[in-house]
Amino acid sequence: MLYGPVSRWICRKFNMTHEDLHIDGPVLLVPNHVNAWDPLLVAMSLKDKQVYYVASEHLFRLGLISRLLEWLVAPIPRRKASAGTDTVKACLRHLRAGHSICLFAEGEQCWDGRSNPVFAATGKLAKSSGAALVTYRLEGAYLSKPRWARSVRRGRVHGHPVNIYPPEQLKAMSPADINAAIERDCFEDAWTRQREWRQPYRGRTLAEGLERAMYLCPRCRRIGTLKTEDDRVFCDCGLSLRYEETGFFSPAEPFGTVADWEDWQKQALHERSFEKAGDALFADPEVLLTEIVSGHGEKELGRGPLALYEDRLCCAGREFPLAEIRDMAPVQTYLLLLSVGERYYQIRSDKGANLRKYLEIWKEHG
């Protein structure tokens, strides 16, 4: 009932074209993951097929919105920063019952316009599901709504199935081979494509929110000093860049793209070549720490500063040794989830702290 009016609105909003998927029987649909609109963008190709989407568990903790989502689309919950065993079992139950599943196997939206690796368990799930695997790629969607951005830009988006792997073919492939096929089919580099397309993505406040992705100033090497306004990103040290409608920076030095900046800041973190916050590597003044309990509930543990040392994460008066954190994952731009032993925590910043830097240092201990 909703497909007709929603599809017209989505295609107009994003200037989207798409190729429809026509296949009988259950499928495991695996697209690349670009922005929060991806489920609706992918659905444009699914006029004749109903699918169940795997969705982040935090969407089940939003009160009335969560109840509405469950009534409309019955998503399958996935606990980020956890093993995800329950999610795999739920997917298999649906597929073996003849239902179709859409799984964003990268686990999170990309920050810099380049696809992330898929979860290692994806190939095993596809091989044992008994369903066809369909790979799908969204092109141009990153520049339409980067993960860090506050607004949608109208440019050009195209979505299409890439390959269909029938169950018989999957049985002859190893899980590693299936993962490699998914990554090959779904990989998207927004900057390589944009150098070909040269498509303007027009909108308002084009640079605002970029400090959610970029935490390190390339000029003064301080963390947390970047600001954005309209189409500009700047620092009080004198750095000033303009984010063009094409997505490239002007001037093109020190970086031409968000991806170039991302590569540099990760390397700087690895080398510890930035201005540190005293004994801590870096810190933020106030966050909310909660524990996620059964039934998608939250138990507040306290508010306070967040700081990272070489061996531990300190949050709201509690210490978490990095070696004991089993997994860590960001959600949206202001949440950080972590598993410690059998417990599951959420760190929330309501003041715009960039939490990505904590994840990057933890990865060195993973």
N, C-alpha and C positions, 0 to 999 in steps of 0.2 A: 504493500500500500504506500509506503514512504519512498520507494525507490525513485519513482518518476520525479516528484518535486525536489527531492534531495539531490538527485543526480544533476538536474538542470542547474541548481544553485551552486553545487560544488564545481561543476565544469566551467561555469561563468566566473566564479570567484577566483579560480586558479588558472583560467584559460587552459583547461586540461583537455587533452585528447587521450583516447584509450582504445585498446583492442580487447574484445570480449573473450572470456574463457568458455569454451564449449566442450565439456567432457562429462560422460555419464559416470555414476558411481562416486564413492567417497574419495576425497583427495586430501593430501597434506599440502597446503599452499604455503610457500615460504618466500616472502618478499624481503627486499632490503628495508632498513628502518631509518627514516630520514627526519620526520617530525611528528608532532602529536596528532596531526590530521591523517596519518597514514592509513588507519583502518577505513576511513571514509574514502580516501583516494583509491585504495585497492578495491573497495566495494563497487566502484564504477565499472569494473570489468566483470562483475558477478551478478548480472541481471537475472540469470537463470539458475543460480546456485546459492543456497543458504549455507553459511559457514559459521562456526563457533570460533571466536577470537580468544587467544590466550592473552590475558591482560595482567598488568602489575597489580599485586595484592593491595597496594595503597588505594586503588580505586574503589575497594570494597569498604573503605572506612570514611566515606563522605556523606553519610546520612541519607537524606532523601535522594540525592544524585545517584548514590550507589544502588538504591532500590529501583530507581528508574532504569538504570543501565541493566540491572539483572532482569527486569521485566521485558525490556526491549530486545536484548541480544544475548542474555545468559552467558557472559564471558567465563572463561576458565581461569581461576586465579593462579598467579605465579609469584611466589615469594622470591624477590630478588635478594642477592647476597645469601642464598641458601642452595642446597643441593638440587632442589626442584623435583624430587622423586615423586611427590604427590601429583605434581602437574603432569609429568610423563604418564603416570598411571591413568589420570583423568583423560588425557588425549587418546590413549590406547582404547579406553572404554568407548569413547565417542566414535573413533574410526572403525572399530570392530562392530559397532552397532549400525554402521552405514552412514554416519554423519561425516561432514567435512570440517577440517580444522585449518585455521590460519594462524601460523606461528611466526613471529618476528624473531628469528633464531639468533640475531646479533644480541638480543637481550635489552638493548637500549638504543635510543636515537644517537646518531653520530653528532659530534660537536663541531667537526671541521669540514664536513662535506665529503668525507671518505668513509667507505663502509668499514665496519668493525668485523673481526673474525666471528664465526658462528659458534654457538655452544658445542662442545665436543659430543654431547649426548644426542645431538640432532640426527646424525647419520644412523645411529642405532635405533632411534625412534622410527625413522622412515623405513628402515629395513624390516623391522618387526611389525609394522602397522598393518600390512596387507592392503594398503591403499596406494594409489598413484601419487607420486611426488610431482608437484608443479612449482617451478621456480618463477619468480615474478620480479620485475625491476621497475622502480619509479625513477624517472629521469627529470632533472630540473626542479625537483621538489625541495631540495635543500635551500636553494636561493629564494624559493617562495616563502619559506618560513623556517629560517635556521632555528635550531633548538634554543639558542640563547635570546632570540629576538622577541620583542613585545608585540610586533604587528605582522600581518600577512602582507606580502608584496605580490602584485599581479605581473606575471611574466609569461612563462611557458612551462607546462608540465605534461609529460607523456608517461602512461603506464601500460605495460604489456606483459603477458606471459612469455617466458624465455624458452623453457624446455619442459617437456612432460616425460617423466620416467615411470613406466608401468611397473607394477609389483614384480613381474618376472625379471625385469632388468635389475631392480633393486636387490633382489635375492642373490644375484651373481656379483654384486659389488660389496666391498668391505665398507664398514661405517666411515673409515677415513676417506675412502674414495667418494662416498656420497657427500661428505662435508666439503671436499675439494670441489666437487661439481657445483654445489650450492654457492660456494664463495666465488667461483668463476662466473657463474650465471648472474648472480645478484650484485656483484661488485660495481660500485658507482663512485666515480671521482668527479665531484661537481665542477672542479676547476678545469680538468681536461675537457669536459663537455662544454663548459662555458667559453673556453678559448675557441671552440668550434662554432658554437651558436652565436656568441656575442649578443645575447638577448638581455635587454634591460628588464629589471624587476622593480617596478615602480611602487612606491608606497611612502608612508610617513615615518619619521623617526627611524631611519634605516639603520643607524649604528647603535641605537639605545638598547641596552641589555648585553652588549658585547663583553662587558666586564664580568658577566656570569661565566664566560668561557675563558677569557684571558685574565690570568691572575698576576702576571709578571711583566713589569714595564721593561722594554728592551733598552731604554736609554739610561735609567737610573738603577735598574735591577732591584727595585723595591716591590714587595708584594702588597696588593690591596690598595694601590694608589691610583689606579685607572678610573676615569670617569667617562661617561658618554652623554651626549646631548645632540638631538636631531641626527645629523649624518656624520658627527665627529666623535672620535675617541681621543682622549688627551690625558696628560698627567701634569702635575704641578712642576715637574722638572723641565717642562718645555716640549715634550712630545706632543705632536698634533697630527692626526691622520684623518682623512676623509674617506668614508665608506661610500663608494660609487654605486649607482644603480645596477651596474654589471656585477657587483660583489667584490671587485678588486679595490685595493687601497690606493689613494693618491695623497702624497707621492708614493711610489712603489718601493721606497726604502724606509725602514729596514726590511719590511716584508711586503710582498705583493698580495698575499692572500691570508686568510685565517689559518689555512693548513700550514703555511710556512711559519707563521707565528707559533702555532701549536707545537710543531717539531722542535723549534728553538727553546720554548719554555720547558718542555719535558726534559730536554738535554740539560738545561741549566739547573733544574731541580735535581737531576741525577748527579750532577757534578757539584751540587751545593754552592753554585756560583751566584748567590743572591744575598741581599742584606737580611740577616737573621734577626729574630725577635728575642734578643738576649740568649738565655739558655735554651729556649725553645727554637725550633726551626721557623715556625710561624704560629700565629694565634689570631683568634677572633673574639670580640668582647662578650657576646651573649648568644646562646643557643638554648633550645629546649630539648632535653633528653627524655625519651619515653621508651618503655618496653612494650613490644607487640605481643599480646597474649592470645589465647585461643579465641576463636570466633571473631577475628578481625578487630579485637579490642585493643585499647591503648591504656597503659598505666604510666602516669606522669612520674618521673624520677627527680626532676629538678631543672632549674634554669641556672646558667652560669657561663663562664668562659670556656672556650674550646682551644686547646693547644696541642701541638704535636712535637714530640721529642724523638730522638733517634730510635728509642726503644719502646715508646708508649704513647698512647693517645689519652689525654686528660680532658674530661668533659663533665661540666656541672658538678665538680667535686668527686668524680669517679675516675679511676685509672683502668685502662685496657691495654695490657702489654701487646705490642704489635704481633708477637709470635703466637698469641692466643686468639687473635681474630681470624676466624676461618674464612670469612668472605666479606666483601664490602662492595656496595654498589650505589651509585647516585640515582635519584628519581627526580624527574623534572629538573629544576635548577636550584632548589632550595632544601632538598632532603638527601640525607645520606643514611643508608641502611647497613647494619653490620651484624654478623653472626659471631657470637662468642660462646664456645661450647655449645650447649643446647638452647641458649637464650638468643633472642632476636631483638635488636634495638634500632631506634630511629633517632637521628639527630636532625633537628629542624632549625633553619635560620630564617627568621622573619625580618631580618635587617639587611638582607642581600649579601651575606658572606659567601664568597666563592669556596665551595666545599671540595672542588675537584682536586685541589693540591694535596689534600689529605689522602685521597685515594691513590694518587700517583706515588707518593712515598711508601704507602703500605704495600703496593705491588712489588716493591723491591724485597719485601719479606715473605711474599706469597710463594 
